[in-house]
Amino acid sequence: MDQKNRSKPFFREVQKVRQFWIWLIIIIIAGISWYAFVEQIVMKGEFGTNPAPDIVQIILWVVFGIIFPLFLPLTKLITEVRDNGIYIQLFPLHLTPRRIDFTKLKSYKVRTYKPIREYGGWGIRKGGQGMAYNMSGNQGVQLELYSGKRILIGSQKPEELFHAIERQVEQSH
C-alpha cells in the first residue's frame, strides 16, 4: 500500500543510532580507510606490510571511508500504528514499511530485553526470541502472531506503543 493510501498514524516514533560506541567504531574505521587511501593512492606509498592492490584499496575506501559514514546518520527505525496495522521501517534498508495486520496478532506485551544476548545487537536481528527491529535501548513491545512468529519492536516509548496497538486491536474486533 503506498504512502498516500495509508491513514494518519495514531502512534509514530522515529529512532536513530544513539550509541556512542557505534559512532566511534565507524569513525575509527573511516579514519583508517582514509589514511590507507591517502598513503597508497595519493602518496603512491604502500599501506601495511602486505598492501592490497590499488583497486581493492579504492573499493575499501569508498565502502568504509565514504558509504558507511554517510549511511549511519540516515539510518532510522520508523514505527507507526495506524488503523490497518503496525508499520515498521528500517530506512534505508527498507524503502517501504513492513505491515503487521492486527488480525494476525495473537498477543502483545511491553517487555525489557537483552539486545546483545537475545538478538546479537541492534538493527533487524533474528534471535532465539524471533525477529527484532530495534535501534537502541532495551525496551519494546513483543508481538506474537497466530502463525507462531514473534516480533520485537524496540521503542523508547514502549508503553505508548503498547496502548496505541491495544486501542486499534480493540477497534478492529
N, C-alpha and C positions, 0 to 999 in steps of 0.2 A: 504494500500500500504506500503510495507516495505521500510526501510531507503535507501537501495541501488538502488531502482527503482525511487526515487524522484530526481528531478532536483536540481541543485545548487540554494540556495536561493538568491533572489535579495535584500532581507532585512532580517536581523536576529538581534534579541535583546534578551538578557538573563538578567532577573531581579531577584534579590534575596531580601530577607527580610532585610530592612534597618532601620525600625522604632526602635529606642532605647527602647521605652516603651514596645514593644512586647518582645524584648530580656530580659528586666528587669523582666517582669511578669514570663517568662519561668524560669529564674534563681531563682527567689524567690520561685516559686512552686517546682522546683527541690530541692532547699535547704531545704525546709520544709519536702519534701518527704525523702530525705537522713537523716535528723535529726530524723524523726519518725522511720525510718528503724533501724538506729543505736541504738536509745533509746529502742525500743521494741524488736527487733530481736537479735541484737548483745549483748546489755547490759542486756537483759531479764527484762527490766522495763516495765512500762506502759506509752504509749503516750496519753496524754489527760485524761479527767475525765471519758470518756466512750470509752475506747480503742477498736479498731477494732480487730477481730481475726487475729492471725499471718498470715494466708494465704492471707487475704484481704490486710494486711499491705504490704506483699511481692509483691502482684499484683500491688498495688498503687505505690510502689517504682519502680518496673520495668517500668510501663507505664509513670509515671510523673517524675521519677528521672533519667531514662536512655533513654527510647524511644523518648519522646518529645524533650529533649535537643539535641539528635543526629539527629532527624528528621528535625528540623528547619534549620540548616545550609545546608542541602541537598535540601531544597525546593527552586525551581526556576521556573519562568514563562518564557517559551521559545516561542517567536513569530517569525514566518517566513512567508515571502511572496515568493512564487515560481510560476513557470509558470502555474501550475494547481490549485492554490488556496492559501488560507491563512491557515497556520497551527498554532494551539495553543496547548501548552502542559504545564500543571502544574505538574511538576515532584516533588515527586514520586507518586502523586495521579493518574496521567495519565501515564501509561507506554508507550503508543503510542500517538502521537499527534492527535488532532481533526482537521479535514479539512473542510474548508468552500469553496465551489466551487464558482468561480467568477460569473458563470451564475445564481447563486441564489441571488446575491446582487442586491437589488433594489436601495439602496443609501448608502453612507458612508460619514462621515464628522469628522473633528477634533473637539473635544469639551472638555470643562472643566466640571467636575462633582464633586459632593459631595459624596465621598465614603461611609461615615458612614450614612448620611441621605438618600441617594438614594439606597444604596445596603447593608447597615448594616456592612460595613467594607471592608476588602481586602481578596483576595483569589478567589475562584469560588463562586460567590454570585448571588442570584436572588432577584430582587427588582421590584419596580413599572415600571422601565425603561427597564426591561428584564434581561438578563443574563449579568454578568460582570466577566471578567478574569482580575484581577488586583493585583499588588504586592505592590505598594507604589505610592504616589503622587496622583494627581487629574486631570490628563490629559490623553486623549486616543483618539481612533478612534471609533465612534459609527457606527455600521453596522445595516442596516435594510434589511431583506431578503424579497423576494416576498411572502413568507409564512406568513409574518406579525411578525415573531420573530425579536427581537432586541438583539444585542450582542455588548457589550462594551469591547474593548481590551485596557486595561491600558498600557501606554507607557511613557518612559522617553524621547522618540524621536517621538512624535505624528505626526509631520509634515513629517518626513522621512517615517514613516509607511504609512501615507496617500498617499504620492506621489508614493511609491512602489506599493500600491494597484491600484492607478489610472493608472499607466503605464501598469500594467498587465491586468486590465479590458479593456483598450483601445486596447491592442493587441489581446485579446480573442474575440473581436467583429469583 
